Amino acid sequence: MAPGVIQTQIDTLLPVREGEVRVQTHYSAISRGTERLVSLGAVPESEWQTMRAPFQSGEFPFPVKYGYSTAGTVEEGPQDLLGKPVFCLYPHQDHFIVPAEAVMPVPEGVPLRRATMAGNMETALNAVWDSGVSAGDRVAVIGAGMVGLLTGFVCSQMPGADVSIVDVNPDRIALGRAMGLNICLPDDRPEQCDVVFHSSASEAGFQTAVRCAGIEASVVEMSWYGDKAISVALGGAVHSRRLRFISSQVGMVSTLHRSRWTYRRRLEKAVSLLDNETLDLLVREDVNFDDAPGLLPAILDTSYADLPPLIKYAAATT
């Protein structure tokens, strides 16, 4: 295979063993930033092990089966899970078998389409923990993609927090209003923020994040650039303002929570945070699984302006 080439393949599943479940997928979400880098072969060799998805098949750079936001129903396995809706950090696949503890039951109030956001919500939650943001803070989120929007949504739940999401796409402003969030263009960005999250994966976005930060503010870098280098301007008032830069990545539980929180507990909390109908505004149209290989290159391209669609499987009824 080569960079940008995406295709389907047929896997043969073995019989389900004790302690395993067979899941029939209804929907899977596309993580545009990470999956774009993977599809282009832009994961640096130093990170090949770190960036492995939980149930990845194949090895970087190619061929590799990658993805981690799947929602479906258990069609075979322990009686207490049989027929239940679940989320799993599994690649795009219509049926799969995993250990029972690898699936997370989805609460009754969370439809499967919304449940696909659990992986991104977990990333947002971990970044909020990393940031130390608290009630009453002035917060900016740079980048109104899926992760940025969910980060802003989580921060907006804090009492008295003043949250702004900054994006270059004016279409995001209407989406923000519909969600009850303040989304603005870079020229209208807030200043003197206590905490700034950067999730635009762009050099310009990072500089905007620095300009939003107040004295001794925390700037949380959520973007990952793969094998690409960016320039960061650390001159001017960066040092005199004593800015604190934090890299946040979901592969490890945030330091302040690690002694008490397991990965499963964190994911369970992320799923529970999806019990809010407002988040349905982030779930775009669907593309059929059979059509996905031909459509994904355009969806993953940086010119794609909308939030990514879901991949819909034959089992989905709505």
N, C-alpha and C positions, 0 to 999 in steps of 0.2 A: 504493500500500500504506500501511498504518497500523501504529502500534506494536503489537507482539504478534501480528501476522498472519503466518503461515508457510504457504507453499504450494509445490507442486512445479511445475517447468516442464520443457519438453523442449528440449534443445539439439541442434543438428546438428553432428556432428564432421566435420571435414575429413579427407582422406586423410593418413595418417602420412607425414611427410617425413623425409629423412635426418637422423639425429641426434635423432629423437624416439621416444617410446614411447607405446603405447596401453595403458592399465592397466584391468583389470577389477576393480572394487572388491569386496572381501569384507566389510569392516567399516569403520566410521568412528566415532570417539569424539566425544563432546559436551564442549566446554569450557564448563561451565555459567556461570562468572562472566562471561567475555568475551562469550559468545554471548547471554546474557541482556541485557547492556547494549546489544549490537548490535540485538537484536530489539526492544528498547524505544525505540530511537532515542536512547540516552543517551550516545553518543560525541560529545564536544564538538567543535565545528567546528574548533577549533585543533588537534585530533588526528586529523582525517580522513585525512591522508596517513600519519602515523605508524602508525596502527592498521590500515592496509590489510593484509589477509592476502596471502600470496605469490601466489595465483592467484584473488584476489577478482574477482568480476564485478559490475558496477554500482558505484554511488557512494553513500556515506553521505549522508543517513540511510537512504533507501529508493528503489527496491528494491535489495537487495544480496544476493549469494550469498556466504556466509561460512562459514569452518571451516578446520581445518588439521591434522587427525589421521586420515589415511586409510591403510588397508593393503589390498593386493590383489596380483594377479599380472600380469605383463607378458604381454599377448596378441599384441603386434606391436611390432617394433623390432629393435635390434641382436641378433645371435645370442647374445652372451654374457649377455644379460638375458632372452631369450625364455623364458617359463614360470616365471621366478624370482619369489619373493615379495619385495615391496618396500613401503616406507613412503614417503608423500609428504605434504607440507604442502598438501593440496588440500581444497576444500570437499566437502560431502556430495553425491556424484554417483556413479552406477553405472558409468560408463565415462568416461575422460578422456584427453586427449593432452597431454603436457608434454615439454620437453627431457629427454633421457636423464639428464643430470647432476642433474635435479631429484628423481630417485627414489633412495632409499637401500636397497640390498639388505638383506634381513633375515636374520640368521644362522640356521642350521639349528635351533638349540635354542630359538628364539623363535617361538611360534605367532602367526599373524596377529592373533588377538584381543588378545594381550598387546602386540603390536607397535604397536597404536593408541595406547599410552601414551607413545610416543617424544617427542611434542611436550611433554607435561607433564614427562617426565623431563628433557628439555633445559632447561626452565624451572627445575626443581629444581637441576640441576647448575650452571647459571649463578648461581643465588642462593647456593649453597654456595661457589662461587669468590668472589663478591662479599663474602661474610661474613668470609673469612679464618679460618674455623673450623679447628681442628687437633686432633691426637690428644690424648685426655685431657680435652677441654673438657666443661663442663656446658652442655648445649644444650636449649633449649625451642623447640617449634614450636607456634604458636597457630593452630588450625584444622586439623581432620582431614578436609579434603576431599582430592581426588585429588592436588593439588600439595603440600599439607601433608604427606600421608602419604609421598609419594615423597621429599620433602625430608628427613623424619625417617629414612626408609629409607637414603638415601645417607649421612647423618651417622652412622647407627648402624654403618656399615662401618668407621669410623675406629677405630683401636686405642684402647681405654680411654675412648672417649667415653661420657658419661652423657646419654642422650637421652630427653626426655619430650615427648609430643605432647598438647596441651591442647585439649579440645573440650567444648561444652555438651551434646552428644548422648551419652547413656550407652551407646547401642548401639555406639559406636565402641570402647568398652573391650574388648569381646569380640573385635572385629576385630583390635585391637592385639595382644592376647594370641596370637591365631592366627598373626600375622605375627612374633611375637617382639619386638614393640615395646611400650613403656610408654605407654599412653594414659590420661589422667586428666581429671577434671572440674576446672573453674577453682578450686574451693576446695582442691584438692589439688595445685595448680600448684607447680613447683619455684621456688626463689628463688636469688639470687646466681649467676645463669647468666652464662657467658662470652659466649655468642651466643644471641640470640633471633630467630626468624623469625616474622613475622606474615603469615598467609594467610587469615584468616577474612573479610576484606572487611567488617568491622563496627567501629564505634566502640568498643564494649565490648571486643572482641578486642584492639584496639590498646592500650587501657589495661592489659589483662592482660599484654600483652607487656612494657610498661614496668615493671610491678610484678615481673616475673620477672628483670629485668636486674640484674646486680651492678655494682659500681663499674667505670667505664670499659668497660662491656660494649658490644657492637655489637647494635643492633636493626635487623633487615633487614625493610623493608616490601615485601612481595611482592604485596599486594592492589592492585587498581586500581578506583577508584570512579566512573569515567566523569565525568559532569557533576555528581555529587553531592559536596557538601562535608561533612566531618566535623569535630567538635571534638576537639582534642588538648590534654590537660592537661599543660602544660609547667612547672607550678609544683612545689611540694613539693621533693623531693630530686633532681629530674631533672638540674639543673645541678650540684649539689654532687657527684652521682655521675659527672658528666662522661660521660654517655651519648653514644654515637655512633650517629646515625641514617643508614641507608643505604637508598636506593630501588633496587630490583632489577627489571629488566625484560629479557625475553629478546630484545628487538629488537636489542640490541647485545651483542657478546661482552664478558664481564667485563673490566674495565680491565687487571688483572694478567695476563690471558691473550691480550689482543687482538693483541699483536705477533707471536704465534706460532700462534694458533688461528684457523682460518677457520670460517665457519658450518658448512660441510660436515663438517669434522673434529669440531666440537662435536656435531653431530647423530649422526655415526657412533658417537661415544663414548656418547651417550645410548641409542642402540639396543643397543649391546653391554651396557650396564648392565641391560637387561631380561632378560638370560639368567639368570633366577632364578625357579624355579617358585613361590616364595612370593608373587610379585606377581600370580599368578592370582587370589588372594583379592580383589584390587581390581577384577576384571573382573566386572561384574554381568550380569544377564539382558539379552537382546537385544530390540529392537523392530524390526519389519520396516520397511524403507525406505518402502514404500507407506503405512504407517500413521503414519510419523514426523510429518508436518505436523500431524495432529490431536493427537498426544501431546506434542510438544515444548513448547507453552506451559506445561503443568503441570510438566514435567520441569525447565524453566528457572525456574520460580517459586521464590521464596525459602522457601516452605513445604515444598518437596520435601526430605525428610530423608535419603534414601539417596544413595549414590554414583550418578552417572548411568549409565543403561544404554548399551550400544553400539547403533548402528544396523547392522542386518544386511541384506545384499544377496542377491539371488537366487543369485549365484555361490558363496556360502558353503555349505560342505557340513556343518559342525558348529555 
